[in-house]
Amino acid sequence: MNVTIIGTGYIGLVQGVVMSNLGFDVGCIDNDEVKIETLKQGKSPIYEPGLEETLKKSLKNGKIKFTLDYNSGIKNADVIFLAVGTPPLADGSSNLNYITAASKNLAQFLSKDSLIITKSTVPMGTNKKIKKIILDELKKRNMDNLNISVISNPEFLREGKAVYDFLNPDRIVVGIDENDNKEKIKKEIYKIYEYFLKKQIPIIFTNLETAELSKYSSNAFLSVKISFINEMAMLSEKTGANIEDVSKIMGFDHRIGNEFLNAGLGFGGSCFPKDTLAILNIGKNNDCEMSIVNSAVKFNDDLKDILIKKIKNKLGNTKDKTISILGLSFKPETDDIRESPAIKIIKKVSLLLFLKAGVRPSFEKPLDYEETNIKGTLNLLELCKKFKINNFVCASSSSVYGDTPKLPFSESDDIKKPLSPYALTKKTCEEMAYLYYKNYGIKVIMLRFFTVYGAGQRPDLAIHKFAKKLKYNEKISIYGDGKTGRDYTYIDDIIAGIIASIKFINKKNECYEIFNLGNNRVITLMEMVKIMEKISGYKADLEFCDFQKGDMPMTYADISKAKKLLGYSPKTDFEDGIEKFFEWFEKKESGEI
């Protein structure tokens, strides 16, 4: 079956990539030329676990194509999915300009009876408007004899788990116009979603308005649930109750469930804030007061001010105090910072920032690294300038030393030979920060981290990856001869260095400093494997491969400057750190944490 998807954002791209992996021949249309070229190269413009790997597989198998051209994208389509954005307008209503334009464009090239499935989140009545737009355009072409069906099939994907959620939905909702041939459409849906029928996923058929409202209702309810548990957290704090235990106890009640009961800074991202504002606007237009949803939205907004108040109560005068923000995305496993609570808090108080950035294969997607590291850091520096945030602490990397021959690496080394796009972006961040220090008086510390490891390490990084392969007796790839070395630094020592940096910058009237945060000890790759074998009791199955491009032969930190100015002194040697790591790792693998 030939499937066409219009829009390659979070929803459209996941839909297209996963459907192509299920055996469909998928064509994706978008009007963003840069994005289309990026996707053709197998690079995902968004981060979702498993998405880029599946994209590359489908491209290799010839199951997915990307184009700017509606004509070539639509002419062979058996079914067309509409998955364009519906961002909020100033009054909270949904901006339908993109979906209107997409509907007009696709109508220019329809030449046969067509089933059009709307994935976009749209207000009630929108799918009927989409059909009218298409029929009006067809009439202009004297092709109004075509049988066009527009149905609503809202998505219920979570960012950070979108690929998993697409393959494992709780339900599939299909809204059909009462004037359409329902039985014929049902047969088409069963064909499209045969994979899910085999998994006994329920498919709920209803009318268009019900399907449209179901998406808003689901997100509004979850938003209310988040605001509720945060309100209970405030009460727990006042009365001596433990909110984590309260949440756990509530979650055991099957009528309530344990999802979305984690107290925190409230909801953010591209869905809940947008959809709650939209449903309030829909209620207003239909003379229906949505008091519960309105209260949840208001409380969610107020949470940021409540946190600021708590900070001031705790610290007293915040003028000479600093605060670290660890992570900017609105939730784990995503790079989406839209409506992130962290960003909102940054705007409300004078902060010192610690930028947390992940290392990914920068040779495969250098433009992503430019976007995340360079543009991301520039955005933060602009926020500092705009909101008069005077202190900025940023995570750099030992990678900036590149092909520097002298060991150990010192902050005063002349570093002009980066070995990877990642290293180049980090070096650029250091230079941009200097520019803002020199021109706007922002105090800056750049921390060059040396191979951080420890409990909670990402699963794609070497020690975590090796531990998993050791435990499950899988082959471990050793790139090169095993003599490459790293200055491994335990996470607790890195955190101590960050805290020391915060205290240091707070005492300075002006500041631009770079510090190495390492362990001042080199462990070779083979030494690391042997230590991990000894501590875990597992035996490694090794395979030797060619050196990876961009791989530094050695990293070794001169930490004398950090010792002198920050009082930095790493406490965890490598053997002890690996032992702590395996204690955490085994609990994680057994499901204890």
N, C-alpha and C positions, 0 to 999 in steps of 0.2 A: 504493500500500500504506500502511495506517495503522499507525504504529509508536508504541508507548508506552514511555517510559523512566522508571523509578522511581529517583529520585536525581539531583540536579543539581550534584554536586561536580565534581572535575577530570575524571573518566571519563564520567559521565552527561551532563554539559553538552556536552563535546566531541562525544560520540557523537550526541546529539540535534541539535546545531547543524549538524554536517557532514552527517549523513544528510538533514536538511531541505534543505540546499543541493544534495544529489544528487537531489532530487525527491520524497522521501518526505514524507507528511503526518505530522508528529511531534507527539505530546503528551507533555509532561514533567510528572511529579508529584513534589512535594517537600512536606515538612511545615513548612518554614521560610517563614512568611508574608512576611517582609521580603525574602528572597531572590526569592520568586516575583514580588513587585511590582517589584523592581529589574529582573528579567529581562523582564517585560512592557514595561518602558520602553526596552528595548534596551541595557541596561547589564549588562556581565558582572561578576559578583562576584569573579572571578579574572582575573589577567592571563595571557593566552596570545597570542602573535603571531597576528593574523588572526582571532581568535575573535569579538571584539566586532563587527568589520565584517561578518562572515558572519552573526552573530546578527541584526543590524539588517536585512540584506538578506532573510533568511528571514521575519522578522516582517512586513516590508513586503509580501512576496509571499504572506503568509498560510499559510506552510508549517510554522510551528511555533507551539505554544501552551503556556502554562504554567498549572498549576492545583494547588490543594491537595486537590482532590476526586478520590478514587479512582474513584468511580462514573462521572463524566463522562470521566475519563482513560482508563478501561479498556473501556467498553462497546463501542466500535467498533474495538478493537485487533485487528489481524491477527497481530501478534507483540509480545511484552512483554519488555523488557530490564530486568534487575535490576542496578543500578549504585550501590548504597549502600555506605557506608564499613564497613570491618572493622578498626578501630584496634586496636593491641596492648593487651593486659592486662598487669598487673604481671609475670606470669611469662613474657611473650613470646608467649603464645597469642593467637589472633585473637578479638576481641570480636564474636560473631555475633548480638548482640541486635538490631541494626538490620536485618539481613537476615532474621532470624526475624520481626520485627514487620512488615516490608514484605511477606513471604510470606503472613502471616495476613491482612493488610489487602487484598491483591489478591484473595485467595481469596473474600472476602466479596462480590465483584462479578463474578466470572467467570460467564458464562452460556452459553458455547459451548466446543467443543474449542479448546485453546490451546497455543501453543508459547512457552515461557518460557526466555529466554536469560540466563544469569548472566554478567555482566561483572566482578563483584566478585572480588577475590582471596580465595579461601577454601580451607581445608584439605581434604584428600582425604576424601571421604564426605559433604561438605556438600550437594552438589546432590541427593543421594538423600534427605537429611534435609529439604531444601526441598520436594521433591515430596511426601514423607510429610505435612509440615505442611499443604500445600495440599489434599491428598486428605482429610485428617482434617477440615479446615474445610468442604470440600464435602459430606462425609458428614453433618455437622451440618445442612446446608441441604437434605439429601435430593437432592443433585445429583452423587453419586459415579459417575453414569453417564458423566460428561464424560471425554473422552480428553485427559489433560494430559501433555505432555512437557516435561521440564526438562533443558536441555543446558548444558554449560560452554563458554564462548567467551571465554577470558581476553584482556585487553588487554595490549599491549606498547608503550605510549606513553611518550615521554620528556617530562617537564615542560619547557616552553620550546620544544618542537617538536611538541606534541601534534596540532595540526591537520595539519601535514605528515605526521606518522607515521601518522595515521589514513588518509590518502589514499594513502600509499605504504608499506604494511606489507611486511615481509620474508616473512611467512607469516600465514595465518589458521588458528587451531586450533579445532576443534569436537569436544567430547567428548559422546558419546551413550550413554545408558543401554542396556545390552544387552537389556533387556526392551521397549524402544521400537521402533517401525517405522523402521528406519534409512534405508531407501530413500525413504520419504515425507519424513523430516526433511532428508535430503540435497537433495531437490528444493526444499524451502522455503529452505534455506541458499543454494542456487545462485540462487534468485530474489532473496533479500535482498542477496546480495553479487555481483550480476551485474556491477556496475561493476569489481570487482576481477578477476573472471574474464576480462573483456575486456583487462585489463592483464597477464594471465597470472601473477597472484599465486597461489602454491600454497595450496590449502585442504587441511589435513591432518585427516582424520577419525580419531578414536580413541575409547577409552572415557572415562568421566567422570573416573576417578582419574588417568589419564595427562594429560588436559587440565589438571586442577587442579594437578598437580605441575609441569607444564611452566612455569608462570608463576614458581613459587618457584625452580625449578631455574635458569631464565634469570637472574633477579635475583641469586641466590646466586653463580652463576658470575661475573657481572660484578663483584660485590662482591669476590670472591676475586681477580679480575684487578686491581682497583684497589689492594687491599692488597698484592698481589705487587709491583706497580711502585713503590709507596711504600717497600716493604722494600728493593728494588733501589736506590732513591734514597738510602737511608741508607748502603748499602754503597758506592755511588758517591762519596758525600761523604767516606767514610773512605779510599778508595783513589785519589782523584784522577780518577775517571771522570766523564764528562759524561752525566747521566741523560737529558737531552733527546735526545742522539745515540743513547744506548742504546735508548730508546723508539722512535726513528725506525727504527733498524736492525731491531729486533724486528718492528715494524709492517709491514715489507716482506715478511715471511714470511707467505704467504697462509694458512698453518695457524694463525697467531696473530692476524693482523689488526691495524690501527692504532687501533681505537677503545678507549677506556677505558685508555689507556696514558700518561695525563698525571699525573705525580707532583704531589701537593699535600697537602691537609689531610684526605684521606679522603672517604668517601661520607657523604651526608646526605640530607635530604628525607623525603618521606612514604612511599617505597617500599622502598629497599634496607635501611634499618635495621629497618623493620617486618617485611619478608619474611624477612630472615636470622634474626631472632629467632623468627619463626613456624616456619621449617623446623627450627630447633634444637629447638623444643618438640615438633614432630611427630616428629622422630627419637627424642627422649627417650621419648615415649609409645609408640613402636613398638620400643623397645629396640634402637635403631640409633644408634651414636655418630657424630656428624657432625663429626669432628675437624678437617677442612679448613675448613669453614664457620666452626666455632667459633674457629679460629685467626685467620681473616680478620676476624671481628667483634672479637675481643680486640685485635688489632693496630690496627684502626681506632679503637677507643676509646683505646688507648695513645698514638696519634699526637698527640693534643692535649697530653698530658703531656710527650711528647718535644719538642714545639715550645716549651712553657713552659721546659723545661730549657735548650733552645738559647738562648732569650731571656735567661735568667739568666746563662748562660755568656758571652753576648755583652756584656751590659750590666752584669754584676756585680750589685750591690745594686739591686733594682728599686723600692725604696721611693720614690725621688725621680725615677724614670724614667717616661716616658709612651709609649704605643704607639697608633697609629692603626689603626682597622678600616675599610677601604674596602669597603663593601657588606655586607649582612647576609643576603641570600638564599643558599640552599645552592648555587646555580648561576646562570649568566647567563640572561636572558630569562624570568625568573619572579619573582613576588613572594612565593614560598613560603619561609618561614624555619623551617619544621618541621625539627627535628634538624640545623639549620645548624651546621657546624663553628665559624663565627664566634661564634655565641651561646654555644657551649660554652666557647670560649676566653675570652670576656668574663667568664664566671663563675669562671674559674680564676686570673685575675691582675688586679691593680689597673690599670685602663686609662683612658686618655683616648679618647673615642670621636669619630669623625667620621662623622656620619650622611649617607649618600648616598641622596638621594631623587630620583626622576625626575619631570619635569614632563609631565603629560598633560592632555588637554582637560577642565579642571576644571568647566566649565559643563555638560558632558555627564554627568559622574559625580562630583558633589560629595561623595557619601557615601564614595566610594573615597578621596578626598583626606582626608576626616576620618579614615578607617580607617588610611591609610598614614602621613600626616604627624602628625596630632594623637595618635592612639592609639599609633602606632609610637614617637613621641618620648616619650610618657608611659611606655610599657613600658621604654624604655632608661633613663629617669630613675629608674624604680622599681628596675631592676637596679643602678644606681649606689648607690641608697640601701641596698638589701638586702645587696650585697656590698662595701659601703664603698669604692666607686670614687669617688675625690675629684675627678677632672678630667673635664670634659665639653666637647668642642668639637663644635658642630653647624652644619650647612649651612643657612643661611637664604637669602634671595633679595632681589634689588633690587626684586622685585614688591611688597614690603611698602610701598614709598613711594607706590604707587597714584596718587591724584590730587593729590599734593603739587605746588604751583605753582612753588616755589623751586628753582632749579638753581644749582650742582650739589647732589645729595642729600647731606645730612649725617646722621650717626648721631644727632645731637641734634634732628633735625626731629620735629615733632609729627605722627605719622602715624595718621590716623583715617579715611582714605577709601580702603579697598582697592577695586580694580577687578575682582577675580576671586575665586572661592572658593579657588583656590590661594594667592593673596596672604594671604587671611584666615587660612588654616590655618598659614602660615609665621609670621605675626604672633602667632598663638596659641601656637605652639611657643616663641617668644622669651619670652612672658609666663609660660608654664609653667616654663621653665628658670629664670626669675628666682625663681619661687615655691620651687623646690627649692634654689636658692642661699641664699635668705633663711631658709628653715626647716630645712634639713638640712646647710647648710655646704658644698654641692657647688660647686666652682669651675666657672664657665661662661664660654665664649666663643661668641658667635653670629657667624657669618661671612656677611655679605650679599654673595653672589656676583653679579657683573654679567656677563650674557650670555657664558658660557664657551664656547669653541670650540677646535678643534685636532685633531690626529691621534687617531683612535678615537672621534670624536663620534658620538652616536646618529644613525641615518639619518633619524629623523623631525624633527630640528632643522634650522633654516633653512639654515645654510651647507652642511651635508651634502646636504640636500634640493635646494638650488639647484645645487650642483655636479653632482649626478646628472642633473638636468634639462638643465643646460648641455651635459654630455657627450653625452647622447642626444637632443639637440635637441627637448626637450619644453617645453610652455608653462610659464612661471613666473608664478604668481599674485602680483601686488603689491597688497596690501590698503591702500586709501587712495591718497594722491597720491605716495607714495614718499618723503615728507619726514620720516616718523617716524625717530627716531634711537636708536641703542643704543651703550652703552659696552662694546664687545667686548673680552673679556679672554682672553688665550691661556692654555691649560691649564697650561703650565709656570709662569706667574706665579701662578696660583691655588695650585698645589702649594707654591710658595715661601712664599706667604702662610699656608698651613696649617701648614707646618713652623715658621715664625716664631711662629705662635700657640701651638703646642705648647711651644716653648721659653719663651715668655712666661708661660704659665699655670703651668708647672712651677716658676717662680721666685717665684710669689705665694703668700702665706699664705691670702688670700681674693681672690676675683675674680668679677665679673660685667661683661663687656665686650662691646660690639657693634662690629664693624669692617666697613667697606666694603672689598671687594676688587674693584677695577676697574682700568681702564687710564687713567682721567681724560682720555678723548678720545671725542667723539661722532662716529659714522659714520652718515650717513643710509642708508636702504634703497637708494636709487638709487646712492649712492656705493659701497655694498657691491657691488652688481651690476656696476658699471663696473670696480672693482678686480678682481673675480673674472674678468670677461671678459679683462681685460688680462693677468693672470697665467696663466690657463688656455689662452688662445688660442681659446676657444669664443665663439660669439655667442648672446646671450640672446634668446629669443622671449617677450616679456612680454604679460601681460593684466592690466588694472587692475580691481580688485574693490572692493566697499564695505569700509569699516573693519570689523575684527572686534571683537565686543564684548569688553570687558575689556582691549583693547590699550592699553598706555601710549604716549602720544605721544613721550616721550623718557625715556631713562635716562642719568644722568651722575653719576659717583661723585666725591664729595669724599674723597680718600684721605689727607688730611693727618694724621688721627688714626692710621691704620695706619702711615704713614711715621714718625711721631714715636715711637710706642710699640713697633712691631714691626720697624721698619727695612725696611718693605715698599716695594719700588721696582720696578714692572713693567718688564721688559727688552724685550718683544716688541711692536713697533708692528704695526698692523693689516696692512700690506702684507706684512711678513715672515711674519706668522702665517698669512696666506692662502697664501703660497708654500709654507710647511711643510705646511699642510693638504693642498694639491694633490699634493705629493710622496707623501704617505701615501695619499691617495685613489686616485691612478692605480695604485699598486701593489696596493691592495685590489681595484680593479675588474678588474685583469689577472690576479688570482689569485696574485700573488707572496706576499701575506701573508694 
